[in-house]
């Protein structure tokens, strides 16, 4: 059964959004690593929403 074009486009757009979000979070994480000690850096994800926490790893 073929996938409707709307679903394919939505999936592609969502994947692009998640890639951008992961890149942005990686930039934030690299800045935090320079300014926060290791123990505190490991505790930060506990305060993040589940989606952001998944990108943190």
N, C-alpha and C positions, 0 to 999 in steps of 0.2 A: 504494500500500500504506500503510495507516494506521500511525502510530507507536504502540507500546504505551505505556500511561499511565506505567508505571514509568520508561521512558526519558525521557519528557517531563519528569516530576517531577525526575529526577536531573539533567537538563540545566539546568532552571530553578534548582535548588538550587546547582549548581556555578557557574553564572553569578552568582548572588547572593553566593556565597562569594568569588569572584574580585573582584567589585566592592568588597566590604568590605575585602579584602586590599589592593587598590590604594589605597583611601582611607586605610587605616592606614599604608601605606608612604609615601604622599604627606605625611602628617602628620610622620612621622619625617624625611623628606627636607627638609621646610621647617624643622624644628628644626636639622638638621645644617647647612643653608645659612647659618644665622645664626652658627654656631660654628666652621665649617671653611672654610678658604680655597678658592678655586675649583679649583685644581689637585688638591688632596686630595679634594674633593667628586667630581670626575670619575673618580678612581681607585677609589672605594668600590664601585661595582657589580662590579668584577672579582672581589671576594671573596664575592659573593652567589650563591646557587643560581640556576639558569637562570630559574625562574619569577619570582623576586623581581627579577632583572635585567630581565626583560621589562616589569615594572610600573614600574621606575625611569625608563625612557625617557620 
